[in-house]
Amino acid sequence: MKDLIIRKGEIDDMKDVLLMIKELAKFENAEQEVNTTVNQLKQDGFGSKKLFEVIIAEYKNEICGYAFFYQGYSTWKGATLYLEDIMIKPKLRRKGLGSILFNEIIKEAKARGVKRLDWQVLDWNSSAIAFYEKYKASLDGEWLNGRLFELDLKNF
């Protein structure tokens, strides 16, 4: 794709990234769940701890997609990489950008020598499931997701 730039995310990208995070949450019928702020993204991604990284897709000088990921660890396998989100703005979907970003994550996983690349996909998102099946990904319907939110944690 001409005029497409794939690059590491920068602190000044976080406003655009947050807008796309909210757009993704709306698509997933969970818009009200987004509490993250631009300042929190800047601190968490570019502060002293660096809790995540992001790869940006920029088309004609406009941020049009991202892949949001972080390092993890499996007691059974060792180092892992977790893909939190991959998102392409609707007007540029079905043009191969998702594959480009996912391939960048695969390259990153290989460069780091991780033992596993993890992500989640909603069971009703048939287009995303079909996308990952093209990569021969293992999609496991056996494991249940466990979660305690900030408010829940305060109760213990």
PyRosetta script that sets phi, psi and omega in degrees:
from pyrosetta import init, pose_from_sequence

init()
pose = pose_from_sequence("MKDLIIRKGEIDDMKDVLLMIKELAKFENAEQEVNTTVNQLKQDGFGSKKLFEVIIAEYKNEICGYAFFYQGYSTWKGATLYLEDIMIKPKLRRKGLGSILFNEIIKEAKARGVKRLDWQVLDWNSSAIAFYEKYKASLDGEWLNGRLFELDLKNF")
pose.set_psi(1, 117.5)
pose.set_omega(1, 179.5)
pose.set_phi(2, -66.3)
pose.set_psi(2, 146.2)
pose.set_omega(2, 179.9)
pose.set_phi(3, 70.9)
pose.set_psi(3, 14.6)
pose.set_omega(3, 177.5)
pose.set_phi(4, -98.1)
pose.set_psi(4, 131.2)
pose.set_omega(4, 176.5)
pose.set_phi(5, -121.8)
pose.set_psi(5, 130.7)
pose.set_omega(5, 173.6)
pose.set_phi(6, -111.3)
pose.set_psi(6, 126.9)
pose.set_omega(6, -175.9)
pose.set_phi(7, -152.3)
pose.set_psi(7, 166.0)
pose.set_omega(7, 173.8)
pose.set_phi(8, -68.6)
pose.set_psi(8, 142.3)
pose.set_omega(8, 177.9)
pose.set_phi(9, -67.5)
pose.set_psi(9, 149.9)
pose.set_omega(9, 179.1)
pose.set_phi(10, -121.6)
pose.set_psi(10, 161.3)
pose.set_omega(10, -176.8)
pose.set_phi(11, -56.1)
pose.set_psi(11, -36.4)
pose.set_omega(11, -178.9)
pose.set_phi(12, -73.4)
pose.set_psi(12, -8.8)
pose.set_omega(12, 177.8)
pose.set_phi(13, -82.6)
pose.set_psi(13, -11.8)
pose.set_omega(13, -168.7)
pose.set_phi(14, -65.3)
pose.set_psi(14, -28.2)
pose.set_omega(14, 176.0)
pose.set_phi(15, -62.9)
pose.set_psi(15, -47.6)
pose.set_omega(15, 178.7)
pose.set_phi(16, -66.2)
pose.set_psi(16, -39.0)
pose.set_omega(16, 179.0)
pose.set_phi(17, -62.2)
pose.set_psi(17, -44.4)
pose.set_omega(17, 179.9)
pose.set_phi(18, -62.3)
pose.set_psi(18, -39.9)
pose.set_omega(18, 177.1)
pose.set_phi(19, -59.8)
pose.set_psi(19, -40.5)
pose.set_omega(19, 179.0)
pose.set_phi(20, -73.0)
pose.set_psi(20, -33.7)
pose.set_omega(20, 174.6)
pose.set_phi(21, -59.1)
pose.set_psi(21, -44.8)
pose.set_omega(21, 179.3)
pose.set_phi(22, -65.7)
pose.set_psi(22, -37.0)
pose.set_omega(22, 177.9)
pose.set_phi(23, -65.3)
pose.set_psi(23, -40.8)
pose.set_omega(23, 177.0)
pose.set_phi(24, -64.5)
pose.set_psi(24, -43.3)
pose.set_omega(24, 179.2)
pose.set_phi(25, -61.7)
pose.set_psi(25, -38.1)
pose.set_omega(25, 177.3)
pose.set_phi(26, -62.9)
pose.set_psi(26, -44.1)
pose.set_omega(26, 177.7)
pose.set_phi(27, -59.2)
pose.set_psi(27, -36.1)
pose.set_omega(27, -178.0)
pose.set_phi(28, -88.8)
pose.set_psi(28, 11.1)
pose.set_omega(28, 179.3)
pose.set_phi(29, 58.2)
pose.set_psi(29, 38.3)
pose.set_omega(29, -178.5)
pose.set_phi(30, -139.1)
pose.set_psi(30, 30.7)
pose.set_omega(30, -176.2)
pose.set_phi(31, -55.2)
pose.set_psi(31, -36.5)
pose.set_omega(31, -178.6)
pose.set_phi(32, -69.0)
pose.set_psi(32, -12.9)
pose.set_omega(32, -177.7)
pose.set_phi(33, -80.7)
pose.set_psi(33, -16.5)
pose.set_omega(33, -175.4)
pose.set_phi(34, -78.4)
pose.set_psi(34, 113.4)
pose.set_omega(34, 176.6)
pose.set_phi(35, -111.1)
pose.set_psi(35, -10.3)
pose.set_omega(35, -177.1)
pose.set_phi(36, -61.5)
pose.set_psi(36, 144.8)
pose.set_omega(36, 176.5)
pose.set_phi(37, -117.1)
pose.set_psi(37, 165.8)
pose.set_omega(37, 175.2)
pose.set_phi(38, -58.6)
pose.set_psi(38, -44.5)
pose.set_omega(38, -179.6)
pose.set_phi(39, -62.7)
pose.set_psi(39, -38.6)
pose.set_omega(39, 178.5)
pose.set_phi(40, -65.7)
pose.set_psi(40, -42.1)
pose.set_omega(40, 177.1)
pose.set_phi(41, -61.3)
pose.set_psi(41, -42.5)
pose.set_omega(41, 179.1)
pose.set_phi(42, -62.2)
pose.set_psi(42, -45.5)
pose.set_omega(42, -179.7)
pose.set_phi(43, -65.9)
pose.set_psi(43, -48.1)
pose.set_omega(43, -174.2)
pose.set_phi(44, -72.4)
pose.set_psi(44, -29.5)
pose.set_omega(44, -178.2)
pose.set_phi(45, -96.8)
pose.set_psi(45, -20.2)
pose.set_omega(45, -173.2)
pose.set_phi(46, -133.5)
pose.set_psi(46, 4.5)
pose.set_omega(46, 177.6)
pose.set_phi(47, -84.1)
pose.set_psi(47, -160.1)
pose.set_omega(47, -175.4)
pose.set_phi(48, -69.0)
pose.set_psi(48, -27.7)
pose.set_omega(48, -176.8)
pose.set_phi(49, -91.4)
pose.set_psi(49, -27.6)
pose.set_omega(49, -178.4)
pose.set_phi(50, 46.7)
pose.set_psi(50, 74.0)
pose.set_omega(50, -175.1)
pose.set_phi(51, -79.1)
pose.set_psi(51, -16.5)
pose.set_omega(51, 179.2)
pose.set_phi(52, -151.1)
pose.set_psi(52, 168.1)
pose.set_omega(52, 172.4)
pose.set_phi(53, -132.1)
pose.set_psi(53, 161.5)
pose.set_omega(53, 179.7)
pose.set_phi(54, -143.2)
pose.set_psi(54, 138.9)
pose.set_omega(54, 173.0)
pose.set_phi(55, -106.3)
pose.set_psi(55, 132.6)
pose.set_omega(55, -174.9)
pose.set_phi(56, -107.3)
pose.set_psi(56, 137.8)
pose.set_omega(56, 168.4)
pose.set_phi(57, -105.6)
pose.set_psi(57, 124.2)
pose.set_omega(57, -178.6)
pose.set_phi(58, -123.2)
pose.set_psi(58, 125.2)
pose.set_omega(58, -179.3)
pose.set_phi(59, -123.2)
pose.set_psi(59, 122.7)
pose.set_omega(59, -178.0)
pose.set_phi(60, 50.9)
pose.set_psi(60, 48.4)
pose.set_omega(60, 177.4)
pose.set_phi(61, 65.3)
pose.set_psi(61, 17.9)
pose.set_omega(61, 176.5)
pose.set_phi(62, -122.8)
pose.set_psi(62, 130.7)
pose.set_omega(62, 176.1)
pose.set_phi(63, -67.9)
pose.set_psi(63, 122.6)
pose.set_omega(63, -174.1)
pose.set_phi(64, -123.4)
pose.set_psi(64, -2.9)
pose.set_omega(64, 179.1)
pose.set_phi(65, -172.3)
pose.set_psi(65, 164.9)
pose.set_omega(65, 177.8)
pose.set_phi(66, -153.7)
pose.set_psi(66, 158.4)
pose.set_omega(66, 168.9)
pose.set_phi(67, -126.3)
pose.set_psi(67, 120.7)
pose.set_omega(67, -172.1)
pose.set_phi(68, -109.7)
pose.set_psi(68, 122.8)
pose.set_omega(68, -173.0)
pose.set_phi(69, -148.0)
pose.set_psi(69, 166.6)
pose.set_omega(69, 176.7)
pose.set_phi(70, -154.9)
pose.set_psi(70, 160.0)
pose.set_omega(70, 179.1)
pose.set_phi(71, -74.1)
pose.set_psi(71, 141.0)
pose.set_omega(71, 176.3)
pose.set_phi(72, -133.2)
pose.set_psi(72, -174.9)
pose.set_omega(72, 179.5)
pose.set_phi(73, -150.5)
pose.set_psi(73, 134.7)
pose.set_omega(73, 176.0)
pose.set_phi(74, -110.6)
pose.set_psi(74, 128.7)
pose.set_omega(74, 177.6)
pose.set_phi(75, -66.3)
pose.set_psi(75, -21.7)
pose.set_omega(75, 179.6)
pose.set_phi(76, -89.6)
pose.set_psi(76, -28.9)
pose.set_omega(76, -172.4)
pose.set_phi(77, -117.6)
pose.set_psi(77, -33.3)
pose.set_omega(77, -174.8)
pose.set_phi(78, 112.7)
pose.set_psi(78, -148.2)
pose.set_omega(78, -175.6)
pose.set_phi(79, -61.4)
pose.set_psi(79, 138.1)
pose.set_omega(79, 177.9)
pose.set_phi(80, -132.9)
pose.set_psi(80, 167.4)
pose.set_omega(80, 171.7)
pose.set_phi(81, -125.1)
pose.set_psi(81, 134.2)
pose.set_omega(81, -179.7)
pose.set_phi(82, -113.2)
pose.set_psi(82, 121.4)
pose.set_omega(82, 175.6)
pose.set_phi(83, -89.4)
pose.set_psi(83, 105.8)
pose.set_omega(83, -178.4)
pose.set_phi(84, -73.5)
pose.set_psi(84, -50.0)
pose.set_omega(84, -179.6)
pose.set_phi(85, -144.7)
pose.set_psi(85, 148.3)
pose.set_omega(85, 163.2)
pose.set_phi(86, -131.0)
pose.set_psi(86, 128.3)
pose.set_omega(86, -173.0)
pose.set_phi(87, -142.6)
pose.set_psi(87, 134.2)
pose.set_omega(87, 174.9)
pose.set_phi(88, -123.9)
pose.set_psi(88, 135.2)
pose.set_omega(88, 177.0)
pose.set_phi(89, -59.6)
pose.set_psi(89, 141.0)
pose.set_omega(89, -174.7)
pose.set_phi(90, -51.3)
pose.set_psi(90, -39.2)
pose.set_omega(90, -175.6)
pose.set_phi(91, -67.1)
pose.set_psi(91, -16.0)
pose.set_omega(91, -179.1)
pose.set_phi(92, -114.8)
pose.set_psi(92, 11.6)
pose.set_omega(92, 177.4)
pose.set_phi(93, -72.8)
pose.set_psi(93, 158.0)
pose.set_omega(93, 179.0)
pose.set_phi(94, 66.8)
pose.set_psi(94, 28.5)
pose.set_omega(94, 176.5)
pose.set_phi(95, -120.4)
pose.set_psi(95, 8.6)
pose.set_omega(95, 178.1)
pose.set_phi(96, 93.7)
pose.set_psi(96, 0.8)
pose.set_omega(96, -178.0)
pose.set_phi(97, -67.6)
pose.set_psi(97, -36.3)
pose.set_omega(97, 177.5)
pose.set_phi(98, -60.0)
pose.set_psi(98, -43.9)
pose.set_omega(98, 177.8)
pose.set_phi(99, -64.6)
pose.set_psi(99, -40.3)
pose.set_omega(99, 178.7)
pose.set_phi(100, -61.4)
pose.set_psi(100, -46.6)
pose.set_omega(100, 179.9)
pose.set_phi(101, -67.5)
pose.set_psi(101, -41.6)
pose.set_omega(101, 179.6)
pose.set_phi(102, -64.4)
pose.set_psi(102, -39.3)
pose.set_omega(102, 176.5)
pose.set_phi(103, -63.7)
pose.set_psi(103, -33.8)
pose.set_omega(103, 175.6)
pose.set_phi(104, -65.0)
pose.set_psi(104, -39.8)
pose.set_omega(104, 177.1)
pose.set_phi(105, -65.2)
pose.set_psi(105, -41.6)
pose.set_omega(105, 176.9)
pose.set_phi(106, -60.5)
pose.set_psi(106, -43.9)
pose.set_omega(106, 177.4)
pose.set_phi(107, -60.2)
pose.set_psi(107, -42.5)
pose.set_omega(107, 179.6)
pose.set_phi(108, -63.2)
pose.set_psi(108, -43.2)
pose.set_omega(108, 178.6)
pose.set_phi(109, -61.9)
pose.set_psi(109, -43.1)
pose.set_omega(109, 179.1)
pose.set_phi(110, -66.5)
pose.set_psi(110, -41.8)
pose.set_omega(110, -179.9)
pose.set_phi(111, -62.6)
pose.set_psi(111, -34.0)
pose.set_omega(111, 179.9)
pose.set_phi(112, -85.0)
pose.set_psi(112, -8.8)
pose.set_omega(112, 179.8)
pose.set_phi(113, 67.7)
pose.set_psi(113, 31.8)
pose.set_omega(113, -178.8)
pose.set_phi(114, -71.6)
pose.set_psi(114, 157.4)
pose.set_omega(114, -178.9)
pose.set_phi(115, -90.0)
pose.set_psi(115, -14.8)
pose.set_omega(115, -176.5)
pose.set_phi(116, -160.6)
pose.set_psi(116, 143.3)
pose.set_omega(116, 171.9)
pose.set_phi(117, -112.6)
pose.set_psi(117, 123.3)
pose.set_omega(117, -175.9)
pose.set_phi(118, -115.5)
pose.set_psi(118, 152.9)
pose.set_omega(118, 171.4)
pose.set_phi(119, -165.4)
pose.set_psi(119, 172.4)
pose.set_omega(119, 175.2)
pose.set_phi(120, -122.9)
pose.set_psi(120, 152.8)
pose.set_omega(120, 174.1)
pose.set_phi(121, -139.5)
pose.set_psi(121, 136.3)
pose.set_omega(121, 179.6)
pose.set_phi(122, -66.6)
pose.set_psi(122, 139.3)
pose.set_omega(122, -175.0)
pose.set_phi(123, -65.7)
pose.set_psi(123, -16.5)
pose.set_omega(123, 178.4)
pose.set_phi(124, -94.6)
pose.set_psi(124, -5.1)
pose.set_omega(124, -176.9)
pose.set_phi(125, -89.0)
pose.set_psi(125, 77.7)
pose.set_omega(125, -173.7)
pose.set_phi(126, -62.0)
pose.set_psi(126, -34.0)
pose.set_omega(126, 179.8)
pose.set_phi(127, -69.3)
pose.set_psi(127, -37.7)
pose.set_omega(127, 177.1)
pose.set_phi(128, -68.7)
pose.set_psi(128, -40.5)
pose.set_omega(128, 178.2)
pose.set_phi(129, -60.6)
pose.set_psi(129, -46.5)
pose.set_omega(129, 178.5)
pose.set_phi(130, -61.1)
pose.set_psi(130, -38.9)
pose.set_omega(130, 177.9)
pose.set_phi(131, -58.8)
pose.set_psi(131, -50.9)
pose.set_omega(131, -177.9)
pose.set_phi(132, -69.7)
pose.set_psi(132, -30.4)
pose.set_omega(132, 177.3)
pose.set_phi(133, -65.0)
pose.set_psi(133, -28.9)
pose.set_omega(133, 176.0)
pose.set_phi(134, -61.5)
pose.set_psi(134, -26.2)
pose.set_omega(134, 178.1)
pose.set_phi(135, -89.7)
pose.set_psi(135, 4.2)
pose.set_omega(135, -176.9)
pose.set_phi(136, 59.7)
pose.set_psi(136, 35.7)
pose.set_omega(136, 179.9)
pose.set_phi(137, -70.5)
pose.set_psi(137, 147.3)
pose.set_omega(137, 172.6)
pose.set_phi(138, -83.5)
pose.set_psi(138, 115.8)
pose.set_omega(138, 177.5)
pose.set_phi(139, -109.4)
pose.set_psi(139, 111.1)
pose.set_omega(139, -170.8)
pose.set_phi(140, -101.7)
pose.set_psi(140, 112.5)
pose.set_omega(140, 177.7)
pose.set_phi(141, -89.5)
pose.set_psi(141, 5.3)
pose.set_omega(141, -174.4)
pose.set_phi(142, -85.0)
pose.set_psi(142, -34.1)
pose.set_omega(142, -175.4)
pose.set_phi(143, -85.7)
pose.set_psi(143, 138.8)
pose.set_omega(143, 174.3)
pose.set_phi(144, -98.7)
pose.set_psi(144, 144.3)
pose.set_omega(144, 178.1)
pose.set_phi(145, -83.2)
pose.set_psi(145, 128.5)
pose.set_omega(145, 174.9)
pose.set_phi(146, -106.7)
pose.set_psi(146, 144.9)
pose.set_omega(146, -175.1)
pose.set_phi(147, -158.5)
pose.set_psi(147, 137.9)
pose.set_omega(147, 166.5)
pose.set_phi(148, -121.8)
pose.set_psi(148, 127.4)
pose.set_omega(148, 179.1)
pose.set_phi(149, -87.3)
pose.set_psi(149, 170.0)
pose.set_omega(149, -176.0)
pose.set_phi(150, -51.7)
pose.set_psi(150, -47.0)
pose.set_omega(150, 179.9)
pose.set_phi(151, -62.7)
pose.set_psi(151, -39.6)
pose.set_omega(151, 178.1)
pose.set_phi(152, -62.9)
pose.set_psi(152, -42.1)
pose.set_omega(152, -179.0)
pose.set_phi(153, -62.4)
pose.set_psi(153, -34.7)
pose.set_omega(153, -179.2)
pose.set_phi(154, -67.8)
pose.set_psi(154, -21.9)
pose.set_omega(154, -178.9)
pose.set_phi(155, -79.5)
pose.set_psi(155, -4.2)
pose.set_omega(155, -179.0)
pose.set_phi(156, -114.3)
pose.dump_pdb("model.pdb")
